[in-house]
C-alpha cells in the first residue's frame, strides 16, 4: 500500500479488516512519522514500545475474528487525559513528573474499543490558551505554512498538539478538550475536523480540570466520518462523573451523508462583527449556499446576549480555574519547592510551577471570587450565562435545527504575532466559540476554504443538546461542497 499515514481512520480500519495491512505496520509507520516530525513539537511524551505491544495484541484479535470498533487504530492523546503508568503533565512544570495510577474514562473507552496510543500530545498549559504558546514544553508548530514563507504558524489552542498531529499525519485522530473553543479553534486553524459534544456526553473523570462546568472532551480527526467514529467510542455514561448524562450513544457515523432536506438553519445576526474580515464573511455566505442547495431552509435568528459572552466567559472560566488549581500546592503530588513553613512552601511551589498565563488566570479568578467582588462579577456573569443559554433555547424552540457561524475570526497567525503584549487580543480568538460552552451545546468545526494567505478556514455548526447526529449530517454537506483542502506537504520531513 501507499504511505499508511495518508489513510483516513475509516480507510485504515477497512484495510485492517481485509488483512491488507497489520496493526503493527500501522503503528510502525506512525512512529516513524512522529520521529521525523519532532520539529513540530506535537508530542510531550512518545510511547512507541507501548504502541507496538498493543498493536501486536490487536493483530492477534483480528486474526481470531474478534476485532473491536477501533482495533489497531493509532491515536494521540492530549496530555490532559490521565493515562495509567504514563506521564501526564497538563503541559505544566508543576506536573512535569506526575505519573497517574489510574486511567481517564474516555481513554479507557478508547482502549476498550481497541485503539493504540502513540503518545501524549502537547497543549497550552492547563488548557489555558488559544495558540499552544503557553506550554512549559515549548510551543507546537503548525504543519501549515504561508506559501513562500518560513514563518512558523500556530496550530491554535489549547488542543494545538492534537490538531497539528492529525494535520501532519502523525496519528489518525486525537483526543482534545474544549472549554471555550479549544477543539474547534485548532481544528479550524489546521484544516481538520473537531467536535465539542454536548456537556455531559463524554465523561470528564480523569481529565485534568480547567473549568469544570465548561470542559468537555471530544475528538479531532481528518474528516467528518472519522470524527463520528471516534466520538462514538469516547462518549457514554460514567457513574464516576456526576455531570455525565445517561443516554444511549448513537452510531454517529451512520448520520454522515444523510439527507438534510427540510432542516432549518439559523444565521445569527449578532455574529456579524464590526471589522470582520471579508474572507470570513464570504466563507459564511458560501456555507449558507451549500446548505441551501442541499435542501436546508435558511432563516435569520437573533441571539441578543452573544455580545456579553466573551467577557462573561473570562470571568466564569478563571474563577473555576482558580478553585480547581488550588490543589497544586506541593503537598500531595507534583512539583515541591521547600520553604521555611507551609505558606512559603505553597507560594514558592506555585510561583515556580505555574506559567505566566496560568498565574494570570488564577489571579483573575481569585479576584472575582473574593469578598466584595463575587456579586459584582461572578454572580453577574452566571446570570448572563443563563440568558445566553435561554437565547439558544428560544431559537431551537422556534424550529431551528442548527446554527451556522464562522469558527474563528481569522486564519492562523504566526508564532508570537498575538497576545505577547495584550492578552485580550488572544482572548478574542474565542469570540465565536465560547457561547457554545456557556450553553453546554454541541459544536463542530469543518474545513471550508482557505485564506488569501493559503491557510485553512472553517465554518462552525451549533446544534441542539445531544443532537450531534444532526451536526454530522450537516457537516458532511459542507465537507462535500467546499473546495478540497489538501493537508500540507511534509516540509519537516526532508
C-alpha positions in Angstrom: 0.0 0.0 0.0 1.0 3.7 -0.3 2.1 5.7 2.7 0.0 4.3 5.5 -0.2 7.6 7.4 -2.1 9.2 4.5 -5.1 6.9 5.0 -8.2 8.1 6.8 -9.2 6.4 10.0 -12.1 4.7 8.3 -9.9 3.6 5.4 -7.3 2.2 7.8 -9.9 0.3 9.7 -11.2 -1.2 6.5 -7.7 -2.2 5.4 -7.1 -3.9 8.8 -10.4 -5.8 8.5 -9.4 -7.0 5.0 -5.9 -8.0 6.2 -4.3 -5.7 3.7 -2.2 -4.3 6.5 -1.4 -5.2 10.0 -1.8 -3.1 13.2 1.9 -3.4 13.8 2.7 -2.0 10.3 0.3 1.0 11.1 2.0 1.6 14.4 5.5 1.5 12.9 4.5 3.9 10.1 3.2 6.4 12.6 6.1 6.0 15.0 8.5 6.8 12.1 6.3 9.8 11.2 6.5 11.1 14.8 10.2 10.8 14.9 10.6 12.7 11.6 8.3 15.5 12.8 9.8 16.3 16.2 10.5 19.8 15.0 6.7 20.4 15.2 6.8 19.6 19.0 3.4 17.9 18.9 4.2 15.2 21.5 5.3 15.7 25.1 5.7 12.0 25.6 6.1 9.3 23.0 5.1 5.7 23.8 6.4 3.6 20.9 7.0 0.4 22.9 3.6 0.5 24.4 2.1 1.2 20.9 3.9 -1.8 19.3 2.8 -4.1 22.1 -0.8 -3.0 21.9 -0.7 -3.3 18.1 0.6 -6.9 18.3 -2.4 -7.7 20.6 -4.7 -6.1 18.1 -3.3 -8.3 15.2 -4.0 -11.4 17.3 -7.6 -10.3 17.9 -8.1 -9.6 14.2 -6.6 -13.0 13.3 -9.2 -14.8 15.5 -12.1 -12.7 14.2 -12.6 -10.7 17.4 -11.9 -7.2 16.2 -13.4 -4.2 18.1 -14.6 -0.9 16.6 -11.1 0.8 16.7 -8.9 -2.3 16.6 -5.4 -1.3 15.8 -6.0 2.4 15.1 -3.1 4.6 16.2 -4.2 7.7 18.1 -2.7 10.6 20.0 -3.9 11.6 23.5 -3.9 15.2 24.7 -1.7 15.4 27.7 -4.6 16.5 29.9 -6.0 12.9 30.0 -4.7 10.8 32.8 -3.1 7.6 31.4 -2.2 4.9 33.9 1.6 4.5 34.1 2.3 7.2 31.5 3.3 10.7 32.5 0.5 13.2 32.4 1.8 16.8 32.6 -1.1 19.2 31.5 1.9 20.9 29.8 2.9 22.4 33.2 6.1 22.4 35.2 4.1 21.7 38.3 3.0 18.3 36.9 6.1 17.6 34.9 6.8 14.3 36.6 3.3 13.2 37.5 2.5 9.6 36.6 -1.1 8.6 37.3 -2.1 5.3 38.8 -5.4 5.4 37.0 -6.9 5.9 33.5 -9.3 8.5 32.4 -12.8 7.2 31.4 -12.5 8.5 27.9 -9.1 6.9 27.2 -10.3 3.7 28.9 -13.2 3.6 26.4 -10.8 4.0 23.5 -8.6 1.2 24.7 -11.7 -0.9 25.3 -12.5 -0.5 21.6 -9.0 -1.4 20.5 -7.3 1.9 19.9 -3.5 2.1 20.1 -1.8 5.1 22.0 1.2 6.6 20.2 1.9 9.2 23.0 0.7 12.3 24.9 0.1 15.4 22.9 1.3 19.0 23.7 -1.2 21.7 24.7 -1.4 25.1 26.2 -0.6 24.8 30.0 -3.6 23.5 31.8 -5.5 24.1 28.5 -5.3 27.9 29.0 -4.5 29.5 25.6 -5.6 29.8 22.0 -2.3 29.2 20.2 -0.4 26.5 22.1 2.3 29.0 23.0 1.9 28.7 26.8 3.1 25.1 27.2 6.0 24.5 29.6 7.4 22.2 26.9 7.5 24.8 24.2 5.1 25.8 21.5 3.7 23.5 18.9 4.4 24.4 15.3 1.6 24.0 12.8 2.4 21.8 9.8 0.9 24.6 7.7 2.9 27.5 6.3 2.1 30.6 4.3 3.2 29.9 0.7 6.7 31.2 0.1 7.3 31.9 3.8 9.2 30.1 6.5 7.3 32.0 9.3 6.2 29.5 12.0 2.4 29.3 12.2 0.5 28.5 15.4 -1.9 25.5 15.4 -4.4 27.1 17.7 -5.1 26.0 21.2 -5.4 24.6 23.7 -5.6 21.3 21.7 -2.9 22.5 19.4 -0.8 19.4 19.6 -3.8 17.2 18.8 -4.8 19.3 15.8 -1.2 19.6 14.5 -0.5 15.9 14.9 -3.7 15.0 12.9 -2.9 17.5 10.2 0.7 16.3 10.0 -0.4 12.7 9.6 1.2 11.6 12.9 -2.0 9.9 14.0 -5.4 9.1 12.5 -7.2 11.0 15.2 -6.6 12.6 18.6 -8.5 13.5 21.8 -9.0 17.1 22.7 -10.8 19.1 25.3 -12.9 22.2 24.7 -13.6 24.8 27.4 -14.1 27.8 25.2 -13.3 26.6 21.8 -10.2 24.5 22.4 -11.2 21.7 20.0 -12.9 23.8 17.3 -10.4 26.6 17.0 -7.3 24.5 16.5 -9.3 22.2 14.1 -10.2 25.4 12.1 -6.6 26.6 12.1 -5.2 23.2 10.8 -7.8 22.1 8.2 -9.1 19.3 10.4 -12.5 18.4 11.9 -13.1 18.9 15.6 -16.3 18.4 17.5 -17.2 19.6 21.0 -20.0 17.4 22.1 -22.9 18.4 24.4 -21.8 18.9 28.0 -22.2 15.6 29.7 -21.9 13.4 26.6 -18.3 12.4 27.4 -17.0 11.8 30.9 -14.7 14.3 32.5 -13.4 11.8 35.0 -9.6 11.5 34.8 -9.1 14.7 32.7 -7.2 17.4 34.5 -9.7 20.1 35.2 -9.6 23.7 33.9 -13.2 25.0 34.3 -15.4 22.1 35.4 -18.8 23.5 34.2 -17.3 24.2 30.7 -14.8 21.5 30.0 -15.8 18.8 27.5 -13.9 16.0 25.8 -14.1 15.5 22.1 -12.1 14.2 19.0 -10.1 15.9 16.3 -9.8 13.9 13.0 -9.1 14.4 9.3 -12.7 14.3 8.2 -16.3 14.2 9.4 -16.7 10.4 9.3 -13.5 9.8 11.3 -14.6 12.3 14.0 -18.0 10.5 14.2 -16.3 7.1 14.6 -14.1 8.4 17.4 -16.9 10.2 19.2 -18.9 7.0 19.4 -16.1 5.3 21.3 -15.3 8.3 23.5 -18.9 9.0 24.6 -21.0 7.3 27.2 -22.4 7.5 30.7 -19.9 7.3 33.6 -21.1 6.8 37.2 -17.8 8.4 38.4 -18.7 11.8 36.8 -21.9 13.3 38.2 -22.3 15.6 35.2 -22.2 12.6 32.8 -25.6 12.0 31.1 -27.1 8.5 31.0 -28.3 8.5 27.4 -27.7 5.9 24.6 -24.7 6.7 22.3 -25.9 6.7 18.7 -23.9 5.4 15.7 -22.8 8.9 14.7 -21.1 7.6 11.5 -24.5 6.4 10.2 -25.6 10.1 10.2 -22.8 11.1 7.8 -24.1 11.7 4.3 -27.8 11.5 5.3 -30.2 14.0 3.8 -30.6 17.4 5.4 -33.8 18.2 3.3 -36.0 20.4 5.3 -33.5 21.2 8.1 -33.8 24.7 9.4 -30.5 26.5 9.8 -30.3 29.7 11.8 -27.9 32.5 10.9 -27.3 34.7 14.0 -27.1 38.4 13.1 -25.1 39.1 16.2 -22.1 37.1 14.9 -21.6 39.6 12.1 -19.0 41.6 13.9 -17.7 45.0 13.0 -14.4 44.7 11.2 -14.9 41.0 10.4 -12.5 40.1 7.5 -14.2 39.9 4.1 -12.9 36.4 3.5 -14.6 35.2 6.7 -17.9 36.8 5.7 -17.6 35.4 2.2 -17.0 31.9 3.5 -20.0 32.1 5.8 -22.2 33.1 2.8 -20.8 30.2 0.8 -21.7 27.9 3.7 -25.3 29.2 3.6 -25.4 28.5 -0.2 -24.1 24.9 0.2 -26.7 24.0 2.9 -29.5 25.7 0.9 -28.5 23.7 -2.2 -28.7 20.5 -0.2 -32.3 21.3 0.8 -32.0 23.2 4.1 -34.1 26.2 4.9 -32.1 29.3 6.0 -33.5 31.8 8.5 -32.0 34.8 10.2 -32.1 34.5 14.0 -31.1 36.6 17.0 -29.0 35.6 20.0 -29.1 39.0 21.7 -26.8 38.2 24.7 -24.0 37.0 22.5 -22.2 40.4 22.9 -21.7 39.6 26.6 -20.5 36.0 26.2 -16.8 36.6 25.9 -16.5 38.9 29.0 -18.7 36.6 31.0 -16.7 33.6 29.9 -13.5 35.2 31.0 -15.0 35.6 34.5 -16.5 32.2 34.9 -13.6 30.2 33.5 -10.8 31.8 35.5 -13.0 31.6 38.7 -13.4 27.9 38.2 -9.7 27.5 37.3 -8.7 29.4 40.5 -10.7 26.9 42.5 -9.5 23.8 40.6 -5.8 24.7 40.6 -5.8 25.3 44.3 -5.0 21.6 44.7 -1.5 22.1 43.2 0.3 23.1 46.4 3.4 20.8 46.5 1.9 18.7 49.3 0.4 15.6 47.7 1.8 15.4 44.2 3.6 17.3 41.5 6.4 19.9 42.0 7.5 20.8 45.5 9.7 23.8 46.3 10.6 23.7 50.0 10.0 26.7 52.2 10.5 27.6 55.9 6.8 26.9 56.6 3.8 25.6 54.8 2.8 29.0 53.5 6.2 29.6 51.9 6.0 26.1 50.5 2.7 26.9 48.8 4.0 30.3 47.5 7.3 29.0 46.1 5.8 25.9 44.6 3.0 27.7 42.8 5.3 30.6 41.7 7.8 28.1 40.2 5.3 25.6 38.9 2.7 27.7 37.0 3.5 29.7 33.8 2.6 33.3 33.2 -0.8 32.7 31.6 -2.0 30.3 34.2 -0.9 32.7 37.0 -2.8 35.5 35.3 -6.0 33.5 35.1 -5.7 32.3 38.7 -5.3 35.9 39.8 -8.3 37.0 37.8 -10.4 34.1 39.1 -9.4 34.7 42.7 -10.2 38.4 42.4 -13.7 37.8 41.0 -14.5 35.3 43.8 -13.2 37.5 46.6 -15.4 39.2 49.1 -16.9 42.4 47.8 -16.4 41.3 44.1 -18.2 38.0 44.0 -21.7 39.5 43.4 -20.4 42.2 41.1 -18.5 39.9 38.8 -19.1 36.1 39.3 -22.8 36.2 40.1 -23.5 38.6 37.3 -21.5 36.5 34.8 -23.5 33.4 35.8 -26.8 35.4 35.2 -25.6 36.4 31.8 -24.7 32.7 31.1 -28.3 31.8 31.9 -29.5 34.4 29.4 -27.1 33.1 26.7 -28.5 29.6 27.2 -32.1 30.9 27.1 -31.3 32.6 23.8 -30.4 29.3 22.2 -33.4 27.5 23.8 -35.7 30.1 22.3 -34.3 29.8 18.8 -34.4 26.0 19.0 -38.0 26.0 20.3 -39.0 28.1 17.2 -37.9 25.2 15.0 -34.3 25.9 14.2 -32.3 22.6 13.9 -28.8 24.0 13.9 -26.9 27.3 13.7 -24.2 28.2 11.1 -21.4 30.6 12.0 -17.7 31.2 11.4 -15.4 29.1 13.6 -12.7 31.7 14.1 -12.4 35.5 13.3 -9.3 34.8 11.2 -6.9 32.2 9.8 -4.0 31.0 11.9 -1.4 33.6 12.8 2.4 33.5 13.2 4.2 32.4 16.4 4.4 35.5 18.7 2.2 37.7 16.5 -0.6 38.0 19.0 -1.1 38.2 22.7 2.5 38.9 23.8 1.8 42.5 24.8 -2.0 42.3 25.1 -3.5 39.0 26.3 -7.0 40.3 25.4 -6.1 40.2 21.7 -5.5 36.5 22.1 -8.8 36.0 24.1 -10.7 37.5 21.1 -9.9 34.3 19.2 -12.7 32.6 21.1 -15.4 35.1 20.1 -17.4 32.6 18.0 -16.9 29.6 20.2 -17.4 30.5 23.9 -21.2 30.8 23.6 -21.4 27.0 22.9 -19.6 26.2 26.1 -21.6 28.7 28.1 -24.8 27.0 26.9 -23.5 23.4 27.1 -24.3 22.7 23.4 -22.5 20.7 20.8 -20.5 22.4 18.1 -18.4 21.2 15.2 -15.7 23.0 13.1 -15.4 21.9 9.4 -12.8 23.0 6.9 -14.5 25.1 4.3 -11.9 27.1 2.4 -8.5 28.9 2.6 -7.5 32.5 3.4 -5.8 34.8 1.0 -2.5 33.6 2.6 -3.4 30.0 1.7 -4.2 28.9 5.3 -7.3 26.9 6.3 -10.6 28.5 7.2 -13.5 26.7 8.8 -17.2 27.0 9.5 -18.9 26.1 12.7 -22.3 24.3 13.2 -24.0 24.6 16.6 -26.7 22.1 17.5 -29.4 21.2 20.0 -28.3 19.4 23.1 -27.4 15.7 22.5 -28.3 16.0 18.7 -24.7 15.6 17.5 -26.1 13.4 14.7 -27.7 16.4 13.0 -24.3 18.2 13.2 -22.5 15.3 11.5 -25.1 15.2 8.7 -24.8 19.0 8.1 -21.0 18.9 8.5 -20.8 16.2 5.8 -22.7 18.5 3.4 -20.2 21.3 3.9 -17.3 18.8 3.6 -18.6 17.6 0.3 -19.5 21.1 -1.0 -16.4 23.0 0.0 -13.3 23.0 -2.1 -11.0 20.2 -1.0 -8.2 21.3 1.3 -5.2 19.1 0.8 -3.2 18.6 4.0 0.1 20.5 4.0 3.2 19.0 2.3 5.7 17.4 4.8 8.3 20.2 4.7 9.7 19.0 8.1 10.4 15.5 6.7 13.0 16.4 4.1 
